[in-house]
Amino acid sequence: FGGGGGHATDDGDEESETDEDEPLSDAFSGGGIEALGKVLVLRDVKILRFVNKRYLPSLAEIAKEAYYATGEEVVCQGNPTNSTLYIVAEGQLELRDTKKGNDLLRILGPGDSMGNTSLLQDHHWLYSAYAGGSVIE
């Protein structure tokens, strides 16, 4: 995946790039595999499905990856939101109503997100979220 302006063919020769490269090819520049991995996750996020793929590498650059142990609290019901969009990369997030006996409200899996409305206005979390897997913030 290294630089050099081209990509290797099956026989080891390098071909020059053309204008017909895949839309995600920019993900290789600068960030390496880590950036590409984020782009691949973002590409499958439901809330981002109408975002042009050429913008995904820019989103990947500002995304922060966080790992939570299974059962670890990610957000606490009643606390103020923090303008963060949480995206489930792998594993799951359990959304629970901790004010009403810890009832399970929903399970989010890869490609799901939470905190969507907190990007537009400040409010308080209506649920607590507990993780099992990696989540990109």
N, C-alpha and C positions, 0 to 999 in steps of 0.2 A: 504494500500500500504506500510505499515511499513516494517522494517527490519525483521530479524529472519531467513532468508535463505529459507523461503518457501512461499507458498501462500495458502489462505484459500479456502476450498471447500464449496459447498452449505450447508453442515451440520455443518460448523464452524470448522471442523478438519483441521489441517495443513498438507499439503503434502510436501515432500522434492522435491527440484528442481532436474531436470535431465538435461542431455546434450541436450535435445530436446526443450529447452525453445525457445520462439519466439526471433528473432534476435534483437528486440528492447528492450528486457528485461533489458539490461544494463542502459537504460535511467532512471530507477527507483533509481539507486544507487547514493547517494550523492545529486543529484539536486532536487529530489522530482517531484511534478507535474509540476512545471515551466519548468524543463528540458525536461520532457516528452512532454509537449505541444510544445516546440520548435522542438523536434524530429519529432513529428507528422506533423508539418508544413513542415519541411525540406524533409520529405519522399515524399511529393507531389510536390516538386519544379521541374519544367521541366528540368532545367539545371543540376540538381543533379540526374537525373533518372538512370544514369549508375554507380553512386557511390555505393559501397557495403554498405548495411544497417548497418553493424557493425561500420562504421565510423561516422554515423549520431550523436550519443551521443557526440563524440568529437567535431564535428562541432557545436552542440548545446551549448556546454560549452563556446565557444568563440563568439557565436552570441550575439549581443546586440539588445534588443527590443526597438523600438522607436514608439511613438504614434504621429500622426500628425492630426490636426483638418482638417475637410473638407475644401478644398481650400488652405490649407497652402502649401507654396513652399518647396519642398524637395531638389531639385537641381535647379540651375539657368543656363540657356543656356549661353555658353561662358566662364563660370568659369572652372578652372582646375578640373579634376576628382581627386578623393582622395583614390584610391585603395579600395573602399568599394563596396561590392556586396549588392544591395538592393533587398530584397525579399518581395513580397506582401503576408502578412499572412491573412489579411481580408480587406475588402473594395476594393479600387482601386487606381491606379495612372493614372492621365491623363498626357500624354506627349504632350507638345505644342511647336510649333515653335513661340517663342515670337518675333523673328526678322521679321516675315512675318505676322503681324496682329493677333497673338495669335491663329493660326490655330491648331486645334486638329489633332495630328498625329496618336495617338494610345491610347487605354485604356488598362492598365494592370490590371489583376485580381489575385485572390489567386493562388499561384503556379508560377506566372510569376516573372521575375527578371529584373533588369537593372544594368548597371555598369559592365557587364561581361567582356568587352574588357579592361576596366580600371584596371583589375587585372593583365593584361599582359603588358600594356604600358600606360604611362601617355598621356593624351590628354585633350581636352576641351569638356564639355557637348555640344552635338549637339541639345539639346532641354531643355526645363524647365519641371519639373515634379511637379504636384500638387496632394496632397493626400486626401484621405477620408478613414480612417481606420488605422490599425496598420501595420507597416512595420518592418521586422527584418533586421538589418544591419549586 
